[in-house]
């Protein structure tokens, strides 16, 4: 068994992107998923990453798994539900506006029985996100976290709050706060801080992502900051997950906290320059050599 740097689990979707759907005659088909983006980003940077998810027994499910395999992501644990279709996102891109996303979901949800405890225990990092919690994969996610904690595996959590997935804000705050408190490494956007206040204390590594204004992290009681990376912005969707991939890559390499932030910001900038959440992610050769001065 090849040692894994990062094990992640979540839901993947096909995504259809167009302009105003009621008028457009052309659209773009891709695959997407928060954890999928993290896994691909890490694999492109030379790390061993595994993705656990469940797709439908259809051509869209085949496409999801083919994309991950093609990027060198370990999908040995991925499940195919022959009785259900793969989930679909419809994304309407309008000039000067945030993309409008509509979820069309199926019954393909991970269960606790799908989680390979031994594989997670053999990884260096387990990464999960609040999207899994919102999409009713909580039992599987919590089982994975318990397995990681029992084995001393670092637990990485991205809050990833999506308001369209949480009709009840109070429930979102309760669930996401509990999830965030299970993290050793916590990624939270500036706009999400109020949702996870209980997790902002203690000795966990808290990374606050502020987009173009950069990011900060608190490590061992010391705050470190890094600016954002400017570049062409085609679609900012998925840049937060790209940041996670870059940061975890640098964490695995034991880089200084400021350099972790810089790598995260750089990988996020690559993601923003593409119409796809993952296709524009950089390879190791495309990353400039970064050192910390100070």
N, C-alpha and C positions, 0 to 999 in steps of 0.2 A: 504493500500500500504506500503510495507516494504521500509524504507528509504535506498537509495542507497549511497554507498561510492563513487563508480566510475562508470560512464556511458561511454562506448566507442563504436565506430562504425567503420566499415571498411569491407574489403572483405576477405573472407576465401576461401581456395582452398583445393582440394585434392592434395597430393604430392607423386610422385613416385620417389624413390631414388634407384640408382643402381651405378655400376661402369661405365665403358665405354659402353654406350647403344648398340653400334653396335655389341658387343661381348657377353655381359652378358646374362645369361638365368634366373637369379633371380633378383627380385626387392622387395622393401619394400613400402607398401602403408600406408600413414598417412594423417592427415589433418594439415593445417598450416594457418598462417595469423598473421601479426604483432599485431593487436589489439586482436586477439584470444589469443595469448600468454600472453599479458598483463592481460586480463580478467581472464584467468586460474591461472596465478601467484598470482593475488590478492585474488581469491577465496580460493586457497590453504593456504594462510596466514590468512584466517579467515575474509576477508572483503566481503561486499555485492557488487558484480560487475555485470553489465548488458552489453550485447553485442547486437548491432544492425547491421545486415547485411542481404544480400539477397543471397540465394542459389538456385540452380536449383531443379526442381521436379524430382530428380533421387536418386539413392542409395548413391552417393557421398554426396549429400546435406543432406540426412538422417544421414549419418555418421558424418558430421560436427556438426549438431545440437545435436546428441546423445552424442558426445564427450563433448560438452559444458555443456549440462544438467548433464551429469555424474560427472562433476567437480563442480557442484553447481552454475554455471553461469546462470543468468537470461536471457533467450532468448525469453521472452514474445513478444518482438517487432520484432523479426526476421521475414523476409519475405521469402516465397517460390514462385519462378517463375516457374510454371508448364511447360511453353513453352520453357525454356532455360536449357541447361546443366550447372552444377556447373563447375567453372573454375578449371584448372589443372596446376600444376607445374611439370616439369621434372627436377630432380636434379641429375647431374652426379658427383659422388665423386671420386676424383683421389688422390692418395697418394702425399702429399707434395704440393698440389695445392688447391686453393679456389674452392669450389663447383661451377659447371657451371649450371646455372638455366635458363630454357626456360619456358616462360609463354604461356599457351594455354587458352585464355579467351573467355568467352561467353558474352551474353547480359545482365547478371544479375548484374545490377548496381543500387545502391541506388539513389533515387530521393529526392528532397526536401519534397515531400508529404509523404515520409516514416518516417520522423523525428518527434517523439512525444515530442513536446516542454515542456509539463507539466512534463514529466518524467525526462527530462534533468534538468529542473529548480529545481527539488526536490533532485538532487544529490549533493554531496559535490565537486566532481571533474568530469570534462568532459575531456576525453583523445582522441586525434586524431593524425594522422600521415600523413607525406607527401606522403605515398603510396596511400592513398585515393585520394589525389590531382592528382597524376599521373594516377590513374585508372579511371579518369573521374567521380568521385563522389563528385566533388567540390561543387555543389549546396547544396547537403545534408550536407556536412561537414560545410559549411559556415552557413547554417541555424541552425545547432546545436550550433555552436560557438556563434551566435547572441543570441540564447535562453539562453545559459549559461551566457553570459555577462550581459544580461538584468536582470537575476535573482541573480547576484553576485556569480555565481558558478565559482570556480577556473578552468581555462582553461589550460590543459597540452598538449604540442605539442612535438612530436618526429619528427625530420626532416626526417630521414629514406630515404635518397636519394639513388635511385637505377638507375644506369646509363642506364641499358637496357630499363627502362620505360620512359626515357626522351631523345628522339632523338635530341632535341634542348636544349643545355646547357643554352642558354640565357633565354629560357622560364622557365626552372627549377629554375634558380636563381631568376627570377621575382616572380614566384608563391610561391616558398618556403620561400622567404624573407617575403612576405606579410603574409603568414601563421604563420611564426615564430613571427612576430610582434604582432600577436593576442594573444600570449601566456602569461600567468602569470608564468608558469613553462615550461622551454624550455630544451629539451634534444637534444644535438648535438654532433656528433662524431668529433674528431679532424680534420678529413679529410673534414668535411662539413662546417667548420667555414667560409671559404671564400664565400660560397653560401648564407649565411644569415647575412652578416656583419651589416645591419641596425638594426637587432634584438639584437645585442650584447651590446648595450648601454641601458641606462634606468634602471629602478628598478626591472625588471623581474628577476626571479630566473633562472640562466643559468647554466645547468649542462653539463660539457664537459667530454665525455666518451673517454678514451684512451686505452681501452682494458687491456692488461696485465700490462700496466704502470699506471693503476688506473684511478681516475676521480677527478674532482674538481667542486666546485660550488661557485657561488658568491651570498651571501644573505645579504641584507642591506649594500652593499658596502664592505663586508668582504669576503675574499676568504678562503675556507676550502678545504683540500685535503685528499684523502684516497688512499692507495695502492690497486692494484689488488689482487685478491685471487688466489693463484696458485693451480692447481689440474689437473687431467687428462683431456685432450681435445680430445673429439671424433668428435665433429662437432660444430664450433663456430657460425654457422648460428642461429640467433634468440637470441643470448646472449644480444644484445642491448635492445631488448624488455623485456627480463627477468630482466635486470638492471632497466628498467623503473618500472616494477611491484614492485621490491624490494624497490626502492626509494619512490614511491607513498605510499606504505604500511607504511613506516617509517614517511612520511610526514603526513599521516592521524593520526598517533599516536603522532605527535608533537615531534618527536625525534630531537636531535641536528643535524644540517646539516652534520657534519662529520659522525654521525651514520647513516644518510640516505644514504650517499655514501657507507658506509661499507655494509649495508644491500643490496643495489643494486649490489655491486660487488660480494657478497656471492651468491645471487640468480642467477646472471649471470654465476658464476662458476658451479653451479648445472646444469644449462641448457647446458653448454658446454660439460658436462660429458655424455650426452645422444645422441643417434642418432636422437631423436625427438626434435623439438624446444620447446615443452611444457611438454612432459611426464616426464622428469627428474626434473621438478621444485619442490622445497621443500615444505613440509607442515610446519605449525607453529612449530610443535614439533621438526622438524629437524634444526631449526634455533638456534644457540647458543645465550645465553643472552648477549646482547651488551650494554655497557654503555660508556659514554664519559668521559674521564679523561682530565681535563684541564680547 
